[in-house]
Amino acid sequence: MGSEITIREIKPINIEDGYLIDGFPYAGLANAIATESLTSTIDFELAGVLDSDFFPPISIIKDEVPNFPARIFVNNMLKIAVFSSYLTPHESLHRDVAKTMLNWANQHKCSLILSSSLILSSSLIKPGNDNKSIMGVGSTTEAKKKLNDANIPILRDGTVPGIPGILLNEGALSKTNVIVLLVKGQEPGPDFRSGAEICMALSKLVPGTACDLPTLLHEAEIIEQSLRQTEEEATPLKDAMYG
């Protein structure tokens, strides 16, 4: 199914040799929590929106302002762009979302795409994998070097599903630098702590970013509550669209 995802830029964007951070939620909300936390602690501005006929028809009201569910935030000084979404994309859209992200990053000459995924601890406990709470995978030799320089262990064997997995596969083929951070989640349990861990790891990989952990944990918990409420309110629309 072709989703025809469109990007509408509303402000000048200059992130050449910079970074694109994937903030779409999936496999839990940790990824979205991490990027929302990042954009709330650093000076980012809304620079564009993503839209598709296959996105739920909904407006997210924040501080009296209507918002598209999927948006692009940019800090041109730090050369960082964040694809942020309040809603989890349907599985049928994962490939199109990933390719849209890759094409946009290449058009803007980004040097690195970063994503993350929350996975159960048991899936990382394999021979050759360090027993760490967060690990990483790189699509290229340069991406792996960045993980090593940041002292983030590299996953030796495992599976990365959804949008992060597609980003890695396509990045490896096109020689595009992609890093996916993998954080061990617990079921059941809140996602905000995992989101905070991802945000801390991002701060090691993206120059100019920093996280204060106590403040980050507080903000991340509030963000998780907001994201879960939005998901609940959008569920009837998504059910009607996808069955």
Buried (B, 14 or more C-beta within 10 A) or exposed (E): EEBEBEBEEEEEBEBEEBBBBBBBBBBBBBBBBBBBBBBBBBEBEBBBBBBBEBBBEBEBEEEEEEBBBBBBBBBBEBBBBBBBBBBBBBEEBBBBBBBBBBEBBEEBEBBBBBBBBBBEEEBBEEEEBEEBBBBBBBBBEEBBEBBEEBEBBBBEEBEBEBBBBBBBBBBBEEEBBBBBBBBBBEEEEBBBBBBBBBBBBBBBBBEEBBBEEEEBBBBBBBBBEBBEEBBEBBEEBBEEEEE
